[in-house]
Amino acid sequence: LVYVGTLDGDVIAIKRADGKEAWRHRLLSEVVAAPAASGDIVVVRTVDGRQFGLSVADGSRVWSFDRTVPNLTLRGLSQPLILGNRVFIGLDNGKLIALNLADGVPAWEQNLSVPTGRSELERLTDVDADLVAGDDGIFAVSYGNDIALIDPVSGESRWRRSIKSYSGMATNGKRLYVTDNDGLMWALDAESGAVIWKQEGLKYRRLSPPALLGQYAVAADYKGYLHWFEPGDGRIVARNNLGGDSVTAAPVSDGERLYLLDSHGEIAAYQIAPAK
Protein backbone atom coordinates (compact mmCIF):
# COMPACT_ATOMS: atom_id res chain seq x y z
CA LEU A 1 0.00 0.00 0.00
CA VAL A 2 0.88 3.66 -0.48
CA TYR A 3 -0.33 6.02 2.27
CA VAL A 4 -1.20 9.68 1.73
CA GLY A 5 -2.69 12.38 3.93
CA THR A 6 -4.88 15.31 2.89
CA LEU A 7 -5.63 18.83 4.10
CA ASP A 8 -9.15 17.61 4.85
CA GLY A 9 -7.76 15.23 7.47
CA ASP A 10 -8.14 12.05 5.44
CA VAL A 11 -5.60 9.23 5.49
CA ILE A 12 -5.92 7.14 2.33
CA ALA A 13 -4.37 3.75 1.60
CA ILE A 14 -3.88 3.11 -2.12
CA LYS A 15 -2.98 -0.24 -3.68
CA ARG A 16 0.40 -0.07 -5.36
CA ALA A 17 -0.60 -2.60 -8.03
CA ASP A 18 -3.53 -0.74 -9.57
CA GLY A 19 -3.97 2.57 -7.71
CA LYS A 20 -7.35 1.62 -6.25
CA GLU A 21 -8.30 2.86 -2.80
CA ALA A 22 -8.03 0.18 -0.11
CA TRP A 23 -9.43 2.26 2.78
CA ARG A 24 -9.88 5.81 4.03
CA HIS A 25 -9.85 7.13 7.60
CA ARG A 26 -10.94 10.64 8.64
CA LEU A 27 -8.97 12.45 11.35
CA LEU A 28 -9.82 15.77 13.01
CA SER A 29 -7.08 17.97 11.50
CA GLU A 30 -4.85 18.41 8.47
CA VAL A 31 -2.29 15.76 7.58
CA VAL A 32 0.67 17.68 6.12
CA ALA A 33 3.44 15.13 6.83
CA ALA A 34 3.76 11.88 4.90
CA PRO A 35 2.54 8.88 6.91
CA ALA A 36 5.06 6.14 7.76
CA ALA A 37 4.27 2.43 7.99
CA SER A 38 5.89 -0.74 9.27
CA GLY A 39 4.36 -4.12 10.00
CA ASP A 40 0.75 -3.73 11.09
CA ILE A 41 0.89 0.01 11.94
CA VAL A 42 0.85 3.20 9.89
CA VAL A 43 1.81 6.32 11.88
CA VAL A 44 0.13 9.61 11.00
CA ARG A 45 0.66 13.15 12.35
CA THR A 46 -1.83 16.01 12.28
CA VAL A 47 -1.19 19.74 12.71
CA ASP A 48 -3.02 19.88 16.06
CA GLY A 49 -0.15 18.02 17.77
CA ARG A 50 -1.56 14.50 17.62
CA GLN A 51 0.11 11.32 16.45
CA PHE A 52 -1.95 8.26 15.50
CA GLY A 53 -1.20 4.60 15.00
CA LEU A 54 -3.66 3.17 12.48
CA SER A 55 -4.18 -0.43 11.43
CA VAL A 56 -2.64 -1.25 8.07
CA ALA A 57 -5.50 -3.69 7.45
CA ASP A 58 -8.44 -1.28 7.59
CA GLY A 59 -7.29 2.12 8.89
CA SER A 60 -8.92 1.76 12.30
CA ARG A 61 -7.28 3.59 15.20
CA VAL A 62 -4.94 1.48 17.33
CA TRP A 63 -3.46 4.25 19.51
CA SER A 64 -3.06 8.02 19.75
CA PHE A 65 -0.57 10.35 21.43
CA ASP A 66 -0.68 14.13 21.68
CA ARG A 67 1.37 17.09 22.86
CA THR A 68 0.39 20.76 23.15
CA VAL A 69 1.33 22.83 20.11
CA PRO A 70 2.88 26.31 20.72
CA ASN A 71 0.80 29.34 19.77
CA LEU A 72 3.08 30.10 16.81
CA THR A 73 4.67 27.38 14.68
CA LEU A 74 6.03 26.92 11.18
CA ARG A 75 3.68 25.56 8.55
CA GLY A 76 4.76 21.94 8.28
CA LEU A 77 5.58 18.72 10.14
CA SER A 78 8.40 16.21 9.93
CA GLN A 79 7.62 12.67 8.83
CA PRO A 80 7.62 9.98 11.54
CA LEU A 81 10.75 7.80 11.42
CA ILE A 82 10.25 4.12 12.18
CA LEU A 83 13.24 2.04 13.31
CA GLY A 84 12.59 -1.45 14.63
CA ASN A 85 9.78 -1.42 17.19
CA ARG A 86 9.86 2.33 17.79
CA VAL A 87 8.71 5.45 15.96
CA PHE A 88 10.65 8.70 16.40
CA ILE A 89 8.94 12.07 16.00
CA GLY A 90 10.16 15.67 16.04
CA LEU A 91 7.66 18.07 17.57
CA ASP A 92 6.80 21.75 17.10
CA ASN A 93 8.02 22.53 20.63
CA GLY A 94 11.61 21.47 19.86
CA LYS A 95 11.32 18.05 21.49
CA LEU A 96 11.98 14.58 20.15
CA ILE A 97 9.93 11.62 21.27
CA ALA A 98 10.28 7.87 20.85
CA LEU A 99 7.04 5.87 20.97
CA ASN A 100 6.53 2.13 21.00
CA LEU A 101 5.18 1.31 17.56
CA ALA A 102 2.69 -1.27 18.81
CA ASP A 103 0.86 0.82 21.42
CA GLY A 104 2.11 4.44 21.24
CA VAL A 105 3.53 4.41 24.77
CA PRO A 106 6.48 6.87 25.14
CA ALA A 107 9.92 5.30 25.53
CA TRP A 108 11.66 8.68 26.02
CA GLU A 109 11.22 12.39 25.38
CA GLN A 110 14.13 14.83 25.04
CA ASN A 111 14.74 18.47 24.13
CA LEU A 112 16.49 19.09 20.84
CA SER A 113 16.00 22.87 21.16
CA VAL A 114 14.83 25.00 24.08
CA PRO A 115 12.83 28.17 23.26
CA THR A 116 14.75 31.41 23.88
CA GLY A 117 13.99 35.07 23.24
CA ARG A 118 11.17 37.40 24.19
CA SER A 119 8.81 37.16 21.23
CA GLU A 120 6.98 34.09 19.98
CA LEU A 121 8.82 34.45 16.67
CA GLU A 122 12.20 34.29 18.42
CA ARG A 123 11.03 31.26 20.40
CA LEU A 124 10.22 29.07 17.39
CA THR A 125 11.91 25.68 17.80
CA ASP A 126 9.97 23.50 15.33
CA VAL A 127 11.48 20.23 14.20
CA ASP A 128 10.05 20.39 10.66
CA ALA A 129 12.92 18.72 8.79
CA ASP A 130 12.57 14.95 8.53
CA LEU A 131 14.64 12.92 10.95
CA VAL A 132 17.36 10.90 9.20
CA ALA A 133 18.63 7.49 10.28
CA GLY A 134 22.42 7.18 10.33
CA ASP A 135 24.85 4.38 11.13
CA ASP A 136 25.37 5.64 14.70
CA GLY A 137 22.00 7.16 15.54
CA ILE A 138 19.34 9.59 14.37
CA PHE A 139 20.13 13.00 12.90
CA ALA A 140 17.74 15.78 13.91
CA VAL A 141 17.75 19.51 13.15
CA SER A 142 15.43 22.27 14.35
CA TYR A 143 14.42 25.84 13.59
CA GLY A 144 15.74 26.59 17.06
CA ASN A 145 19.35 26.46 15.77
CA ASP A 146 20.29 22.96 16.90
CA ILE A 147 21.45 19.91 14.96
CA ALA A 148 22.41 16.72 16.74
CA LEU A 149 23.12 13.03 16.45
CA ILE A 150 20.71 11.30 18.83
CA ASP A 151 21.09 7.90 20.48
CA PRO A 152 17.85 6.05 19.56
CA VAL A 153 17.92 3.99 22.77
CA SER A 154 18.30 6.78 25.34
CA GLY A 155 17.54 9.97 23.42
CA GLU A 156 20.84 11.54 24.50
CA SER A 157 22.88 13.54 21.97
CA ARG A 158 26.22 12.14 20.82
CA TRP A 159 27.21 15.48 19.30
CA ARG A 160 25.52 18.83 18.84
CA ARG A 161 26.11 21.88 16.63
CA SER A 162 24.40 25.21 15.91
CA ILE A 163 22.60 25.06 12.55
CA LYS A 164 19.09 26.37 11.93
CA SER A 165 17.01 24.49 9.38
CA TYR A 166 13.41 23.71 8.49
CA SER A 167 14.18 22.00 5.17
CA GLY A 168 16.20 18.85 5.63
CA MET A 169 19.23 16.59 5.58
CA ALA A 170 20.73 13.64 3.72
CA THR A 171 23.54 11.27 4.62
CA ASN A 172 25.74 8.73 2.88
CA GLY A 173 26.97 7.29 6.18
CA LYS A 174 30.22 9.25 6.35
CA ARG A 175 28.85 12.74 5.77
CA LEU A 176 25.71 14.61 6.66
CA TYR A 177 24.47 17.26 4.22
CA VAL A 178 22.15 20.01 5.49
CA THR A 179 20.43 22.96 3.81
CA ASP A 180 19.87 25.66 6.41
CA ASN A 181 17.39 28.47 6.97
CA ASP A 182 19.48 31.00 4.99
CA GLY A 183 20.04 28.78 1.95
CA LEU A 184 23.52 27.54 2.86
CA MET A 185 24.57 23.96 2.15
CA TRP A 186 26.64 22.31 4.90
CA ALA A 187 28.68 19.11 4.82
CA LEU A 188 29.38 17.69 8.28
CA ASP A 189 31.32 14.68 9.46
CA ALA A 190 28.56 12.25 10.43
CA GLU A 191 30.50 10.75 13.32
CA SER A 192 31.68 13.96 15.03
CA GLY A 193 29.58 16.80 13.58
CA ALA A 194 32.71 18.67 12.47
CA VAL A 195 32.20 21.04 9.52
CA ILE A 196 33.86 19.78 6.32
CA TRP A 197 32.66 22.65 4.15
CA LYS A 198 29.97 25.31 3.85
CA GLN A 199 28.65 26.61 0.52
CA GLU A 200 27.28 30.17 0.77
CA GLY A 201 26.82 30.86 -2.95
CA LEU A 202 23.07 30.18 -2.87
CA LYS A 203 22.25 32.26 0.17
CA TYR A 204 18.57 33.28 0.48
CA ARG A 205 17.48 31.04 -2.43
CA ARG A 206 15.39 28.83 -0.10
CA LEU A 207 17.02 25.51 -0.90
CA SER A 208 15.09 22.27 -0.87
CA PRO A 209 16.20 19.38 1.32
CA PRO A 210 19.34 17.82 -0.17
CA ALA A 211 19.58 14.47 -1.90
CA LEU A 212 22.50 12.30 -3.04
CA LEU A 213 23.11 10.88 -6.49
CA GLY A 214 26.41 9.24 -7.32
CA GLN A 215 29.14 11.26 -5.62
CA TYR A 216 27.16 14.50 -5.66
CA ALA A 217 24.93 16.30 -3.20
CA VAL A 218 22.00 17.97 -4.94
CA ALA A 219 19.45 20.65 -3.95
CA ALA A 220 16.87 22.73 -5.81
CA ASP A 221 15.80 26.32 -5.12
CA TYR A 222 12.77 28.61 -5.25
CA LYS A 223 13.73 29.92 -8.70
CA GLY A 224 13.50 26.48 -10.25
CA TYR A 225 17.19 25.58 -10.50
CA LEU A 226 18.80 22.29 -9.52
CA HIS A 227 22.35 22.61 -8.15
CA TRP A 228 25.01 19.88 -8.00
CA PHE A 229 27.70 20.13 -5.31
CA GLU A 230 31.22 18.64 -5.53
CA PRO A 231 31.62 16.48 -2.40
CA GLY A 232 35.25 17.45 -1.71
CA ASP A 233 34.87 21.20 -1.25
CA GLY A 234 31.22 22.07 -1.95
CA ARG A 235 31.79 23.77 -5.30
CA ILE A 236 28.73 23.98 -7.56
CA VAL A 237 29.79 21.91 -10.57
CA ALA A 238 26.51 21.82 -12.54
CA ARG A 239 23.13 23.52 -12.67
CA ASN A 240 19.84 22.62 -14.38
CA ASN A 241 16.90 24.95 -15.07
CA LEU A 242 13.70 23.18 -14.06
CA GLY A 243 11.48 25.75 -15.77
CA GLY A 244 11.08 28.44 -13.16
CA ASP A 245 8.85 26.65 -10.63
CA SER A 246 10.07 26.28 -7.06
CA VAL A 247 10.95 22.93 -5.48
CA THR A 248 10.32 22.58 -1.76
CA ALA A 249 9.78 18.81 -1.49
CA ALA A 250 12.83 16.64 -0.95
CA PRO A 251 14.28 15.23 -4.20
CA VAL A 252 14.19 11.44 -4.27
CA SER A 253 17.12 9.33 -5.46
CA ASP A 254 16.99 5.65 -6.36
CA GLY A 255 20.74 5.49 -6.97
CA GLU A 256 20.40 5.85 -10.75
CA ARG A 257 18.06 8.81 -11.17
CA LEU A 258 16.96 11.85 -9.21
CA TYR A 259 13.23 12.69 -9.14
CA LEU A 260 11.84 16.16 -8.39
CA LEU A 261 8.34 17.53 -7.87
CA ASP A 262 7.84 21.27 -8.41
CA SER A 263 5.23 23.64 -6.99
CA HIS A 264 2.97 23.18 -10.05
CA GLY A 265 2.86 19.40 -9.71
CA GLU A 266 5.28 18.51 -12.52
CA ILE A 267 7.70 15.62 -11.99
CA ALA A 268 11.14 15.46 -13.61
CA ALA A 269 13.87 12.82 -13.55
CA TYR A 270 17.60 13.47 -13.93
CA GLN A 271 20.61 11.22 -14.26
CA ILE A 272 24.36 11.74 -14.44
CA ALA A 273 25.57 11.61 -18.05
CA PRO A 274 28.76 9.63 -18.71
CA ALA A 275 31.85 11.71 -19.41
CA LYS A 276 32.72 12.11 -23.09
Residue, then its C-alpha position, 0 to 999 in steps of 0.5 A: l500500500v501507499y499512504v497519503g494524507t490530505l488537508d481535509g484530514d483524510v488518510i488514504a491507503i492506495k494499492r500499489a498494483d492498480g492505484k485503487e483505494a483500499w481504505r480511508h480514515r478521517l482524522l480531526s485535523e490536516v495531515v501535512a506530513a507523509p505517513a510512515a508504515s511498518g508491519d501492522i501500523v501506519v503512523v500519521r501526524t496532524v497539525d493539532g499536535r496529535q500522532f496516531g497509529l492506524s491499522v494497516a488492514d483497515g485504517s482503524r485507530v490502534w493508539s493516539f498520542d498528543r502534545t500541546v502545540p505552541n501558539l506560533t509554529l512553522r507551517g509543516l511537520s516532519q515525517p515519523l521515522i520508524l526504526g525497529n519497534r519504535v517510531f521517532i517524531g520531532l515536535d513543534n516545541g523542539k522536542l523529540i519523542a520515541l514511541n513504542l510502535a505497537d501501542g504508542v507508549p512513550a519510551w523517552e522524550q528529550n529536548l532538541s531545542v529550548p525556546t529562547g527570546r522574548s517574542e513568539l517568533e524568536r522562540l520558534t523551535d519547530v522540528d520540521a525537517d525529517l529525521v534521518a537514520g544514520d549508522d550511529g543514531i538519528f540526525a535531527v535539526s530544528y528551527g531553534n538552531d540545533i542539529a544533533l546526532i541522537d542515540p535512539v535507545s536513550g535519546e541523549s545527543r552524541w554530538r551537537r552543533s548550531i545550525k538552523s534548518y526547516s528544510g532537511m538533511a541527507t547522509n551517505g553514512k560518512r557525511l551529513y548534508v544540510t540545507d539551512n534556513d538561509g540557503l547555505m549547504w553544509a557538509l558535516d562529518a557524520e560521526s563527530g559533527a565537524v564542519i567539512w565545508k559550507q557553501e554560501g553561494l546560494k544564500y537566500r534562495r530557499l534551498s530544498p532538502p538535499a539528496l544524493l546521487g552518485q558522488y554528488a549532493v543535490a538541492a533545488d531552489y525557489k527559482g526552479y534551479l537544480h544545483w550539483f555540489e562537488p563532495g570534496d569542497g562544496r563547489i557547484v559543478a553543474r546547474n539545471n533549469l527546471g522551468g522556473d517553478s520552485v521545489t520545496a519537497a525533498p528530491v528522491s534518489d533511487g541510486e540511478r536517477l533523481y526525481l523532483l516535484d515542483s510547486h505546479g505538480e510537474i515531476a522530472a527525472y535526472q541522471i548523471a551523463p557519462a563523461k565524453 
